[in-house]
């Protein structure tokens, strides 16, 4: 005897709400934020190293002394 479901009967099995997509999304957002912070520190260190010994000025009025 087949079971017939009428249109007005409520669905007994509500759709499942998975938690793992939210965990994956949170991990991805955290990864992007940490990558941005890490790159900003790396860029700052490289800029400090380049500005430590700036090239001599190329003003032709002071050359040769």
C-alpha positions in Angstrom: 0.0 0.0 0.0 1.8 3.2 -1.1 1.8 6.3 1.1 0.3 9.3 -0.5 1.3 12.8 0.7 -1.2 15.5 0.3 -0.2 19.0 -0.5 -1.6 20.5 2.7 0.2 18.1 5.0 3.3 19.6 6.7 6.7 18.1 5.8 7.8 16.0 8.7 11.5 16.2 7.7 12.6 19.8 7.6 15.7 20.4 5.5 19.0 19.9 7.3 21.1 22.9 8.2 24.7 22.0 7.8 27.3 23.7 9.9 30.4 22.8 7.9 29.9 25.4 5.1 30.0 28.1 7.8 33.1 26.7 9.3 34.8 26.6 5.9 33.7 30.1 5.2 35.0 31.4 8.5 38.3 29.6 7.9 38.6 31.2 4.5 37.9 34.7 5.8 40.4 34.2 8.6 43.0 33.0 6.1 42.5 36.1 3.9 42.7 38.5 6.9 45.9 36.8 8.2 47.4 36.9 4.7 46.7 40.6 4.5 48.2 41.3 7.9 51.3 39.1 7.1 51.9 40.9 3.8 51.6 44.3 5.3 54.3 43.4 7.9 56.5 42.0 5.1 56.1 45.1 3.0 56.9 47.3 5.9 60.1 45.3 6.6 61.2 45.5 3.0 60.5 49.3 2.9 62.6 49.8 6.0 65.5 47.8 4.5 65.4 49.8 1.3 65.2 53.1 3.1 68.1 52.2 5.4 70.7 52.9 2.7 69.1 55.3 0.2 71.0 55.9 -3.0 73.1 59.0 -3.2 71.4 62.1 -4.6 71.8 62.5 -8.4 71.9 66.3 -8.3 74.4 67.3 -11.0 75.2 70.7 -9.3 77.0 69.0 -6.4 79.1 66.6 -8.6 82.1 66.6 -8.8 83.2 68.2 -5.6 
